[in-house]
């Protein structure tokens, strides 16, 4: 993990529990003598995330409907710290988060870690309202603004206005092709945790726009890249997470003739490997 990522070591559950006492009810010592929580318990994970956000980011209010994704904070922070290396980290940047979700997690991390300002776009009205409540209850209106995307056909249109200049766009795209594929993915997560599959809503949450998209992340990112060509004079760098290596290879093959410069930033989160695709107009 990135050296600036404050979550690169084990969770300090003692201090986190002091910061948020409700977390302590979920902490136990495993067979290896290590304090941990049950990561298959959504209530435990939610309490851990609240404690992390309060301890590391000064966030006192972080509530959103349980039907939305509960983000793993270390991985979200890793994305922010990786893309920060594209710039002078002392520079205050303006970032566009495509699909800010109900938790507003990327803007929270980026505004605290680097004093960046954010615009978060979102197609789901309930998610938009949830993020707005988080912003207002943490007095972040001066750093984070939200815009509603009213079309399933666009990524940047309706969101990037005339006169807008962004240093970077970020995105955590939906991975699966269909709801059925999303459910299979959740079942695999339960199996990896050694637990019985209790279903999407009782596990990691997630709405349709968060979990699946026709053609999966390949089509989503391909569409985002194609549309980005119309906004290269208003955005310095575009970026997106890419979950699977084989999907990255498919995307790179499809876009190799486009007039863009492409970079791939590798991410390692424990045993999990991921990557960030970044691109910009060729000089």
HURALIN-V867446 format. One record per residue. OMEGA is omega in degrees with one decimal (none if undefined). Layout:
omega = [OMEGA/OMEGA]
//
This chain:
omega = [-177.6/-177.4/179.7/179.5/-177.3/-177.0/-176.7/178.3/178.3/176.4/174.7/-172.3/178.4/-179.4/177.1/178.6/174.6/179.6/179.6/-174.6/-178.5/178.0/-173.1/-179.1/-178.1/-176.1/176.4/177.7/-177.8/-175.7/178.5/179.2/-177.7/176.0/-177.6/172.2/175.3/-175.0/173.1/179.4/-175.6/179.4/178.1/-179.6/179.2/178.1/177.9/-179.9/178.3/-179.8/178.6/-177.5/178.5/-175.2/-173.9/-170.6/177.0/-178.8/-177.1/179.6/177.6/-178.6/174.9/-177.2/-175.7/178.7/177.5/-178.3/172.6/-168.6/171.8/-169.9/179.5/179.3/177.6/177.7/-179.6/177.0/-178.1/-176.8/177.6/-177.3/177.0/-178.7/174.2/-172.1/165.6/-172.0/177.4/-178.4/176.5/-174.4/172.8/-171.8/173.1/178.7/179.4/-177.9/-174.8/176.9/-177.7/-173.3/178.5/-166.3/-178.9/177.2/177.5/-176.9/-175.8/179.9/179.4/-174.0/-172.5/-177.7/175.4/170.0/-172.6/160.3/178.4/176.8/-178.8/179.8/-176.9/-175.9/179.9/177.1/179.5/179.3/179.0/178.6/178.7/177.6/178.6/179.4/-175.6/-177.8/176.3/177.8/-179.3/-176.9/-179.4/-177.9/-173.6/173.5/-178.9/175.9/-178.8/172.3/-173.6/-179.0/174.7/-173.2/-173.5/176.0/-176.1/176.9/-175.0/-177.2/176.4/-176.2/174.9/-178.7/177.1/170.5/178.2/175.1/-173.1/165.7/176.8/-178.9/170.0/-168.7/171.9/-171.8/-168.5/178.5/-172.6/176.1/179.4/178.3/177.7/179.0/177.5/178.4/178.0/178.7/177.5/177.7/178.1/-179.8/179.2/177.6/179.3/-176.1/174.1/-179.2/179.6/177.2/-174.5/-171.8/-179.4/-177.6/-173.5/179.8/176.3/175.3/-178.6/-176.1/179.1/-167.7/-176.4/-176.6/-180.0/-176.5/175.9/-174.8/178.8/-179.4/-179.6/-177.6/176.5/178.1/179.0/178.6/179.8/-178.5/-178.0/-179.2/179.6/-174.8/-175.9/177.2/-179.1/-178.8/-179.9/177.9/169.6/177.5/175.5/168.2/172.0/-170.6/-172.9/-178.5/-179.2/176.1/176.5/179.8/178.0/-179.0/-179.0/178.7/-177.2/-172.0/-171.6/-179.5/-179.6/-177.2/-178.4/171.0/-174.5/172.2/176.5/177.9/-179.0/177.3/174.9/179.6/-173.6/178.3/-176.7/176.7/177.6/-179.9/176.7/175.5/176.9/-179.3/177.3/178.7/175.6/177.2/none]
//
